[in-house]
Amino acid sequence: MALLLDRQEVQLLDGRDGAPGVRFRAQAKPIPEGLPDWYGPKGALPGAVLWPTDDRIVRIAPHFLRVYDTDGTPVGSLTMQAR
């Protein structure tokens, strides 16, 4: 199981017994300039959705996607740019 703590750190837990595992920083990318005001509340940190698999953790927001190894190493990312 993957938990997003304070929207800036990821904590992995063993789904069988809840034992804590790897914990790593996973900072949310800032909202790009030029997106409409309704995109998010002022001061809110984006990217509060995680999608864990057996060997990857994906952090998803409307303007970015970032993939991590299960040890916390960033594997790749995609960021939407405002037009």
Contact map, one row per residue, 1 for C-alpha under 8 A:
11100000000111100000000000000000000000000000000000010000000000000000000000000000000
11110000011110000000000000000000000000000000000001010000100000000000000000000000000
11111000011110000000000000000000000000000000000001000000000000000000000000000000000
01111111111000000000000000000000000000000000000111000000000000000000000000000000000
00111111111000000000000000000000000000000000000000000000000000000000000000000000000
00011111100000000000000000000000000000000000000000000000000000000000000000000000000
00011111110000000000000001110000000000000000111100000000000000000000000000000000000
00011111110000000000000011110000000000000000000000000000000000000000000000000000000
00011111111000000000001111100000000000000000000000000000000000000000000000000000000
01111011111100000000001111000000000000000000000000000000000000000000000000000000000
01111000111110000001111100000000000000000000000000000000000000000000000000000000000
11100000011111000001111000000000000000000000000000000000000000000000000000000000000
11100000001111100111110000000000000000000000000000000000000000000000000000000000000
10000000000111111111100000000000000000000000000000000000000000000000000000000000000
10000000000011111110000000000000000000000000000000000000000000000000000000000000000
00000000000001111100000000000000000000000000000000000000000000000000000000000000000
00000000000001111110000000000000000000000000000000000000000000000000000000000000000
00000000000011111111000000000000000000000000000000000000000000000000000000000000000
00000000000011101111100000000000000000000000000000000000000000000000000000000000000
00000000001111000111110000000000000000000000000000000000000000000000000000000000000
00000000001111000011111000000000000000000000000000000000000000000000000000000000000
00000000001110000001111100000000000000000000000000000000000000000000011100000000000
00000000111100000000111110000000000000000000000000000000000000000000000100000000000
00000000111000000000011111000000000000000000000000000000000000000000000100000000000
00000001110000000000001111100000000000000000000000000000000000000000000100000000000
00000011110000000000000111110000000000000000000000000000000000000000000000000000000
00000011100000000000000011111000000000000000000000000000000000000000000000000000000
00000011000000000000000001111100000000000000111000000000000000000000000000000000000
00000000000000000000000000111110000000000000011000000000000000010000000000000000000
00000000000000000000000000011111000000000000110000000000000000000000000000000000000
00000000000000000000000000001111101000000000010000000000000000100000000000000000000
00000000000000000000000000000111111000000000000000000000000000100000000000000001110
00000000000000000000000000000011111000000000000000000000000000000000000000000000010
00000000000000000000000000000001111100000000000000000000000000000000000000000000011
00000000000000000000000000000011111110100000000000000000000000000000000000000000010
00000000000000000000000000000000011111100000000000000000000000000000000000000000000
00000000000000000000000000000000001111111000000000000000000000000000000000000000000
00000000000000000000000000000000000111111000000000000000000000000000000000000000000
00000000000000000000000000000000001111111000000000000000000000000000000000000000000
00000000000000000000000000000000000011111101010000000000000000000000000000000000000
00000000000000000000000000000000000011111111000000000000000000000000000000000000000
00000000000000000000000000000000000000011111000000000000000000000000000000000000000
00000000000000000000000000000000000000001111100000000000000000000000000000000000000
00000000000000000000000000000000000000011111110000000000000000000000000000000000000
00000010000000000000000000010100000000000011111100000000000000000000000000000000000
00000010000000000000000000011110000000010001111100000000000010000000000000000000000
00000010000000000000000000011000000000000000111110000000001111010000000000000000000
00010010000000000000000000000000000000000000111111000000001110000000000000000000000
00010000000000000000000000000000000000000000001111100000001110000000000000000000000
01110000000000000000000000000000000000000000000111110000111100000000000000000000000
00000000000000000000000000000000000000000000000011111000111100000000000000000000000
11000000000000000000000000000000000000000000000001111111110000000000000000000000000
00000000000000000000000000000000000000000000000000111111100000000000000000000000000
00000000000000000000000000000000000000000000000000011111000000000000010000000000000
00000000000000000000000000000000000000000000000000011111100000000000110000000000000
00000000000000000000000000000000000000000000000000011111110000000011110000000000000
01000000000000000000000000000000000000000000000001111011111000000011110000000000000
00000000000000000000000000000000000000000000000001110001111100001111000000000000000
00000000000000000000000000000000000000000000001111100000111110001110000000000000000
00000000000000000000000000000000000000000000001111100000011111011100000000000000000
00000000000000000000000000000000000000000000011110000000001111111000000000000000000
00000000000000000000000000000000000000000000001000000000000111110000000000000000000
00000000000000000000000000000011000000000000000000000000000011111000000000000011100
00000000000000000000000000001000000000000000001000000000000111111100000000001111000
00000000000000000000000000000000000000000000000000000000011110111110000000001110000
00000000000000000000000000000000000000000000000000000000011100011111000001111100000
00000000000000000000000000000000000000000000000000000001111000001111100001111000000
00000000000000000000000000000000000000000000000000000001110000000111111111110000000
00000000000000000000000000000000000000000000000000000011100000000011111111100000000
00000000000000000000010000000000000000000000000000000111100000000001111110000000000
00000000000000000000010000000000000000000000000000000000000000000001111110000000000
00000000000000000000011110000000000000000000000000000000000000000001111111000000000
00000000000000000000000000000000000000000000000000000000000000000001111111100000000
00000000000000000000000000000000000000000000000000000000000000000111100111110000000
00000000000000000000000000000000000000000000000000000000000000000111100011111000000
00000000000000000000000000000000000000000000000000000000000000000111000001111100000
00000000000000000000000000000000000000000000000000000000000000011110000000111110000
00000000000000000000000000000000000000000000000000000000000000011100000000011111000
00000000000000000000000000000000000000000000000000000000000000111000000000001111100
00000000000000000000000000000001000000000000000000000000000000110000000000000111110
00000000000000000000000000000001000000000000000000000000000000100000000000000011111
00000000000000000000000000000001111000000000000000000000000000000000000000000001111
00000000000000000000000000000000010000000000000000000000000000000000000000000000111
